[in-house]
Amino acid sequence: MIRVRILLPLIALVVAPASLPAQAATPFTLESYPAEPRQGSLLQLFVSVPGAEPGSAVLGTLAGEPLHFSPDPGRDGVFRALGAVPLSASDSATVHLAVIRGGLLESGTARVRVMPRLAPRGERLRAPARFTPPPDSVLQARIARERTLARAAYGRAHAIPPLWRGAFLRPRDSRVTSPFGAGREVNGVWRSTHSGLDLAGASGAPVRAAQRGVVALIGDFFYGGNSIYLYHGAGLMTMYQHLSRVLVAPGDTVQRGQVIGRVGATGRVTGPHLHWEAHYGRVAFDPTDLLSLP
């Protein structure tokens, strides 16, 4: 049974452990910040475990992605993790939890209310004819291979320990030309919803790493052009696409603010800019949410 009480700006969900003796059934509490995340958002989750002792632990999943809980410094018995709500989420998201305390495994579920993301003004583009016809079999095979590479990188993101230090930064201090979640119309036809943030820049302008990380993947992709995928640990990744130059190699450790590439117009684009994308595992979220992490 779940009882919900609002503690703005947090939402606290009292999770009753399942199938436990009465003496072990002290509920643990899940808090989410923001209290009511929007579709396509990064969120912080806090689980308060009464009676936690050395060896206590919290496991969980959200949107099919594992949650990496660790003790919250300064708050005894509280464990925290990051998670993400998919852009396709409905009016709620289910968090599955398992708490280990006192030698017992307690499980429960909680639902976090999800608010709709108000669709930003759609982008209308005119693209060269070579970009608009359906892909032939050779191109379809290429796109499938590239998607397989990306999915494998997303999965490995959960095996990397947290690497970030301090606040995240925008990879370019320039205007946003297309926000996260915006619809796109290409040559009069509705094509897709934007999964990242486009930042203006002339060809050759510097692109900086948003945070300390390890280079997970580099490639010249049909859609993304010259791209860099960075692991930041605990499921977090950022991607930098359409680059004219890549200045790092797979396996490199990069520092926050380090120049890792140059703005370009490679891939399926109509002009030079940086496409900046953020993922928690396979779930894309608004990369500007990273800027508000403590």
PyMOL commands that set and color helices and strands:
alter all, ss='L'
color gray80, all
select helices_A, chain A and resi 22-24+129-131+137-159+287-292
alter helices_A, ss='H'
color red, helices_A
select strands_A, chain A and resi 2-7+10-15+28-33+41-48+57-62+65-68+70-71+78-85+92-101+104-113+123-125+176-178+183-186+189-193+197-200+206-208+213-221+225-233+236-246+253-254+259-263+273-280+283-285
alter strands_A, ss='S'
color yellow, strands_A
deselect
rebuild
show_as cartoon
